[in-house]
Amino acid sequence: MQTILGSGGVIANELARELRTYTNHLRLVSRQPQKINNDDETFSADLTHLDQVKAAVKGSTIVYLTAGLKYKTHIWEATWPKIISNVIDACIQHECKLVFFDNVYMYDPNYIGCMKEDTPVRPVSRKGTVRAKIADMILDSMAKRDLNAIIARSADFYGPHITLKSILTELAFKPMVKSGTAKWIGDAHQPHAFTFTPDAGKALALLGNTEDAYNQIWHLPTASNPPTGKEWIHLIAKEMGKSPNYQVLAPWFFSVSGWFVPFMKELKEMLYQYERPYVFDSSKFQENFFFKPTKYRDGIRKIVHEEFPTIENKKDDKLY
C-alpha cells in the first residue's frame, strides 16, 4: 500500500492519478479526504496528532507528504515542525519510506539564479526558516534514525486545476480573463521558472517507486530557459487571443492590500524571488530518468484549454 498524507491539493491529486501505475492500493489521508480514483481508500486524520498519523500510515510501504498549510507565517512556524516530527516518528515505527514534497524557500537568495540540489541554504524569510528547519529534521533522521526518505523540491508551480494561491493563476491567468490586464511583481524583465504540476505528480510517483532514489534531495523536472515575467504574460495572452497588457505592482501595494487580502501581506517577504533571476535546474532528475519537462508554451496551452474553455472557443472564432 502507498499513502498520501495531505491529500486534496493539486500536487496530491496529480500524484494520486500517477500512482495507479505502481499500486492497486492507494490510501488518501486528510481531514476530509475524497477519492481521486474509484478504488482509493480514504482515511480521515489530523497530521498534528501523532496517534492519528501512526494509524494513517500503518501498513504502508511508501508515504508521500504533500500537505499544504494556510499561507500564514505563524501557522507555518507552529504547525510544520509538529507535522514533520509526527510523520518521521510514524514512518520509522511502521518502517515506511517517506517522500516529502518541498519548496525552495530555504535557498540563499544569492544563488537562486541557478538552483541545484546542493544550493547553499540561507533563508532570509520566516517561511524560509521554517522550510530549512523541517528539511533538516528529515535529513537528520535519515542520518541518525535510519529513516529512508526523499526530499523532492519544486520551483513555484503552475498547472491546471489549481485552487490554492498560485502567482501565475492569481496575477496573470485570472486577471487576463477578467480585465484583459495581467499583473506582475518585482522585475518583469527577470526570468522566473515554474514547475508544471502534472510533471511534478509523475516525478514524485517515479521517485517513490525507485529504490536507488532514496536518501537524496531531488529537484522535480522543470523546463529550462524560463521566460521573464513579461514573456510569461505575452505567452499567456497569445494563447488566450488577447493583447499582452500588464502592470507591475509596486512594493507598497503588498503592505496596503494586505489589510484586505491577507495573501498579499504574506507574500511580501518572498518578493526577493521576483526581483532577480529565478532559475531552477532539474538536470539531475532529467538525466537519471530520461524525463523531458513540459515546455512552458505547452503548459500554458493546457491550462487555457482546461481552465478557460470559453476563451479557447473565442480565440478559435477569431482564426476562421
C-alpha positions as CSV (number, residue, x, y, z in Angstrom):
1,M,0.0,0.0,0.0
2,Q,1.1,3.6,-0.7
3,T,-0.3,6.5,1.2
4,I,-0.6,10.2,0.5
5,L,-0.6,12.4,3.6
6,G,-2.3,15.8,2.9
7,S,-4.5,14.6,0.0
8,G,-6.8,17.0,-1.9
9,G,-4.3,19.6,-3.1
10,V,-3.2,19.9,-6.7
11,I,0.1,18.1,-6.3
12,A,-1.5,15.3,-4.2
13,N,-4.2,14.9,-6.8
14,E,-1.7,14.7,-9.7
15,L,0.3,12.2,-7.6
16,A,-2.8,10.0,-6.9
17,R,-3.5,9.7,-10.6
18,E,0.1,8.7,-11.4
19,L,0.4,6.2,-8.5
20,R,-2.2,3.9,-10.2
21,T,0.7,2.8,-12.4
22,Y,2.5,1.4,-9.4
23,T,-0.1,0.2,-6.9
24,N,-3.6,-1.1,-6.7
25,H,-3.9,0.0,-3.1
26,L,-3.7,3.8,-2.5
27,R,-4.8,5.5,0.7
28,L,-5.6,9.2,0.7
29,V,-5.3,10.9,4.1
30,S,-6.6,14.4,5.1
31,R,-9.2,15.8,7.5
32,Q,-11.8,15.3,4.8
33,P,-10.3,13.1,2.1
34,Q,-12.0,12.5,-1.2
35,K,-11.3,9.8,-3.8
36,I,-9.4,10.6,-7.0
37,N,-9.5,7.1,-8.4
38,N,-12.6,5.0,-7.9
39,D,-11.0,2.4,-5.7
40,D,-8.9,4.7,-3.5
41,E,-9.1,4.2,0.3
42,T,-9.8,7.3,2.3
43,F,-8.7,7.9,5.8
44,S,-9.5,10.9,7.9
45,A,-6.7,12.2,10.1
46,D,-5.2,15.4,11.6
47,L,-1.5,15.3,10.9
48,T,-0.8,17.4,14.0
49,H,-1.8,14.4,16.2
50,L,0.8,11.6,16.4
51,D,-1.5,8.8,17.1
52,Q,-3.7,9.7,14.1
53,V,-0.6,9.9,11.8
54,K,0.6,6.5,13.0
55,A,-2.8,5.0,12.3
56,A,-2.9,6.6,8.9
57,V,0.5,5.2,7.7
58,K,0.2,1.7,9.2
59,G,0.6,-1.0,6.6
60,S,2.1,1.4,4.0
61,T,5.3,0.8,2.2
62,I,5.7,4.3,0.9
63,V,4.3,7.5,2.4
64,Y,4.1,10.8,0.4
65,L,3.8,14.0,2.4
66,T,2.2,16.7,0.2
67,A,0.3,18.7,2.8
68,G,-0.2,22.4,2.2
69,L,-0.9,24.7,5.1
70,K,-2.6,28.1,5.0
71,Y,-0.1,30.6,3.7
72,K,0.4,32.3,7.0
73,T,3.8,32.5,8.7
74,H,2.6,32.0,12.3
75,I,0.7,28.8,11.2
76,W,3.8,27.5,9.4
77,E,6.0,28.2,12.4
78,A,3.7,26.4,14.8
79,T,2.5,23.5,12.7
80,W,5.1,22.4,10.2
81,P,7.7,21.1,12.7
82,K,4.9,19.2,14.6
83,I,3.7,17.6,11.4
84,I,7.2,16.6,10.3
85,S,8.1,15.2,13.7
86,N,4.9,13.1,13.7
87,V,5.4,11.8,10.1
88,I,9.0,10.9,10.8
89,D,8.1,9.0,14.0
90,A,5.3,7.2,12.3
91,C,7.3,6.2,9.3
92,I,10.2,4.9,11.4
93,Q,7.8,2.9,13.7
94,H,6.0,1.3,10.7
95,E,9.1,1.0,8.5
96,C,7.6,3.2,5.7
97,K,9.7,5.1,3.2
98,L,9.0,8.8,3.1
99,V,8.8,11.1,0.1
100,F,8.5,14.8,1.1
101,F,7.3,17.4,-1.4
102,D,9.3,20.5,-0.6
103,N,9.9,24.0,-2.0
104,V,13.0,26.3,-2.4
105,Y,12.3,29.0,0.2
106,M,15.4,28.0,2.2
107,Y,17.9,28.6,-0.5
108,D,20.4,31.5,-0.3
109,P,18.9,34.3,-2.5
110,N,22.4,34.9,-4.0
111,Y,22.1,31.5,-5.7
112,I,18.5,31.4,-6.9
113,G,19.7,32.3,-10.4
114,C,20.9,28.7,-10.7
115,M,19.3,26.5,-8.1
116,K,20.6,22.9,-7.8
117,E,20.2,20.2,-5.2
118,D,23.4,21.4,-3.4
119,T,22.5,25.1,-3.5
120,P,23.5,26.8,-0.2
121,V,20.8,27.1,2.5
122,R,20.5,30.6,3.9
123,P,16.8,31.6,4.3
124,V,16.1,35.3,4.5
125,S,12.4,35.0,5.3
126,R,10.5,33.5,8.2
127,K,8.8,31.0,5.9
128,G,12.2,30.0,4.5
129,T,13.5,29.5,8.0
130,V,10.6,27.1,8.7
131,R,11.4,25.2,5.4
132,A,15.1,24.9,6.3
133,K,14.2,23.6,9.8
134,I,11.9,20.9,8.6
135,A,14.2,19.8,5.9
136,D,17.0,19.5,8.5
137,M,14.7,17.3,10.6
138,I,14.3,14.9,7.8
139,L,18.0,14.9,6.8
140,D,19.0,14.4,10.5
141,S,16.6,11.4,10.8
142,M,18.0,9.9,7.6
143,A,21.5,10.1,9.0
144,K,20.8,9.1,12.7
145,R,17.5,7.2,12.8
146,D,17.6,5.1,9.7
147,L,14.7,7.0,8.1
148,N,14.5,6.0,4.4
149,A,13.4,9.3,2.7
150,I,13.5,11.5,-0.3
151,I,13.2,15.3,-0.3
152,A,11.7,16.4,-3.7
153,R,11.8,20.1,-4.3
154,S,9.8,22.1,-6.8
155,A,10.0,25.7,-8.0
156,D,7.0,27.8,-7.9
157,F,4.4,25.8,-9.8
158,Y,1.7,26.3,-12.3
159,G,-0.8,24.0,-14.0
160,P,-4.5,23.1,-14.4
161,H,-6.9,22.5,-11.6
162,I,-5.0,24.8,-9.2
163,T,-7.4,26.0,-6.4
164,L,-4.8,27.3,-4.0
165,K,-3.0,30.6,-4.2
166,S,-0.7,30.5,-7.3
167,I,1.2,33.5,-8.5
168,L,0.5,32.8,-12.2
169,T,-3.1,31.9,-11.6
170,E,-3.9,34.9,-9.4
171,L,-1.8,37.6,-11.1
172,A,-1.8,36.5,-14.7
173,F,-4.4,34.0,-15.9
174,K,-7.4,35.2,-13.9
175,P,-6.8,39.0,-14.4
176,M,-6.2,38.4,-18.1
177,V,-9.5,36.7,-18.4
178,K,-11.5,39.2,-16.3
179,S,-10.0,42.6,-17.3
180,G,-7.5,41.9,-20.1
181,T,-4.6,43.2,-17.9
182,A,-2.3,40.9,-16.1
183,K,-0.1,41.8,-13.2
184,W,3.4,41.0,-12.2
185,I,5.5,41.6,-9.1
186,G,9.2,42.6,-8.7
187,D,11.1,42.9,-12.0
188,A,9.2,41.8,-15.1
189,H,12.4,41.5,-17.0
190,Q,13.9,38.8,-14.8
191,P,13.4,35.1,-15.8
192,H,11.3,33.0,-13.5
193,A,10.9,29.2,-13.6
194,F,7.7,27.4,-12.8
195,T,7.2,23.6,-12.4
196,F,4.3,22.2,-14.3
197,T,2.1,20.3,-11.7
198,P,1.4,17.2,-13.9
199,D,5.2,16.8,-14.3
200,A,5.6,17.1,-10.5
201,G,3.0,14.3,-9.9
202,K,4.7,12.0,-12.4
203,A,8.1,12.6,-10.9
204,L,7.0,12.1,-7.3
205,A,5.5,8.7,-8.2
206,L,8.6,7.7,-10.1
207,L,10.9,8.8,-7.3
208,G,8.9,7.0,-4.6
209,N,9.0,3.8,-6.6
210,T,12.7,3.9,-7.4
211,E,14.8,2.2,-4.7
212,D,18.0,4.0,-5.7
213,A,16.4,7.4,-5.4
214,Y,16.2,7.3,-1.6
215,N,18.3,9.3,0.8
216,Q,18.8,12.1,-1.6
217,I,17.4,15.5,-2.5
218,W,15.9,15.8,-6.0
219,H,14.7,18.8,-8.0
220,L,11.5,17.9,-9.8
221,P,11.5,18.3,-13.6
222,T,11.2,21.9,-14.7
223,A,11.7,23.3,-18.2
224,S,15.0,25.2,-18.7
225,N,15.4,28.7,-20.1
226,P,12.4,30.2,-18.2
227,P,10.6,33.2,-19.6
228,T,10.8,36.6,-18.0
229,G,7.7,38.0,-16.3
230,K,6.9,40.0,-19.4
231,E,7.4,36.9,-21.6
232,W,5.1,34.8,-19.4
233,I,2.4,37.4,-19.9
234,H,2.9,37.5,-23.6
235,L,2.7,33.7,-23.9
236,I,-0.5,33.6,-21.8
237,A,-2.1,36.5,-23.7
238,K,-1.2,34.9,-27.1
239,E,-2.8,31.6,-26.1
240,M,-5.9,33.5,-25.0
241,G,-6.0,35.6,-28.1
242,K,-5.6,38.8,-26.1
243,S,-3.3,41.8,-26.0
244,P,-0.4,41.3,-23.6
245,N,-1.3,44.2,-21.3
246,Y,0.1,44.1,-17.8
247,Q,1.1,46.3,-14.9
248,V,3.9,45.7,-12.3
249,L,2.7,46.0,-8.7
250,A,4.7,48.4,-6.6
251,P,6.2,47.0,-3.3
252,W,4.0,49.3,-1.2
253,F,1.0,47.6,-2.7
254,F,1.6,44.5,-0.7
255,S,1.5,46.3,2.6
256,V,-1.6,48.3,1.8
257,S,-3.5,45.4,0.1
258,G,-2.5,43.1,2.9
259,W,-5.2,44.8,5.1
260,F,-7.8,43.4,2.7
261,V,-6.2,40.4,1.1
262,P,-4.0,38.5,3.7
263,F,-2.3,36.5,1.0
264,M,-0.7,39.7,-0.3
265,K,0.7,40.6,3.1
266,E,2.1,37.1,3.5
267,L,3.7,37.3,0.0
268,K,5.7,40.4,0.8
269,E,8.7,38.7,2.4
270,M,9.0,36.5,-0.7
271,L,9.3,39.3,-3.2
272,Y,13.0,38.9,-3.5
273,Q,12.4,35.8,-5.6
274,Y,10.9,38.1,-8.3
275,E,13.5,40.8,-8.2
276,R,16.3,38.7,-9.6
277,P,16.7,35.7,-11.9
278,Y,14.9,32.6,-10.5
279,V,16.2,29.6,-12.4
280,F,15.6,26.0,-11.3
281,D,18.0,23.2,-12.5
282,S,16.4,19.8,-12.6
283,S,19.1,18.1,-14.8
284,K,19.8,15.5,-12.1
285,F,16.3,14.1,-12.4
286,Q,16.1,14.5,-16.2
287,E,19.3,12.7,-16.8
288,N,18.6,9.9,-14.3
289,F,15.1,9.2,-15.5
290,F,15.3,10.4,-19.2
291,F,12.5,12.8,-18.5
292,K,11.7,15.8,-20.6
293,P,9.7,18.5,-18.7
294,T,6.7,20.1,-20.3
295,K,7.6,23.1,-22.3
296,Y,6.2,26.4,-20.9
297,R,4.2,27.1,-24.1
298,D,2.6,23.7,-23.9
299,G,1.8,24.0,-20.2
300,I,0.1,27.4,-20.8
301,R,-1.9,25.9,-23.7
302,K,-3.1,23.1,-21.5
303,I,-4.2,25.5,-18.7
304,V,-6.1,27.7,-21.1
305,H,-7.8,24.7,-22.8
306,E,-8.8,23.0,-19.5
307,E,-9.5,26.0,-17.2
308,F,-10.7,28.7,-19.6
309,P,-12.5,26.8,-22.4
310,T,-14.7,29.8,-23.3
311,I,-11.5,31.8,-24.0
312,E,-10.3,29.0,-26.2
313,N,-13.5,29.0,-28.2
314,K,-13.4,32.7,-28.7
315,K,-9.8,32.5,-29.8
316,D,-10.7,29.8,-32.3
317,D,-13.5,32.0,-33.7
318,K,-11.0,34.7,-34.5
319,L,-8.9,32.3,-36.5
320,Y,-11.6,31.4,-39.0
